[in-house]
Amino acid sequence: MARDWGAQNGMSIATALNTASAKPAGKRPYFMTPEVERVMAIAMAIAQELAVARARIDTLERILERKGVMTRAEIETFEPSTAEAAERGLWTQEYIARVLRIVQQEAEQMAAAPNADLASEEVAAEMAKDDPEVAR
């Protein structure tokens, strides 16, 4: 199992943490385009959700096994009922909506203000058209 990989390969927790937090060689890349920033925000939201879920799942599996309630093999072979599968499907849709929230917000912002990306010169020219003081 993936959870035992470090122990099987002789890697201690301290070594894993040191390796994970080691500074990369070279300059840190900067992501400047809005598209890359959006993808990065989505990826980080997913990573955060996954890390929390993984820790909780591991805790539950260990408690259940220690108390003799069920084994990890029983967990791995579990098949949900139709109602349980539907509930999981709904949760998945809600989760994806949370992860893609930034894309939805941008779409709503664009729909609400389609000309919001005007350059400052364009905004000034547009305002000058409507201002009688400037028109003189």
PyMOL commands that set and color helices and strands:
alter all, ss='L'
color gray80, all
select helices_A, chain A and resi 2-8+13-20+34-66+72-76+82-99+101-112+120-130+132-135
alter helices_A, ss='H'
color red, helices_A
deselect
rebuild
show_as cartoon
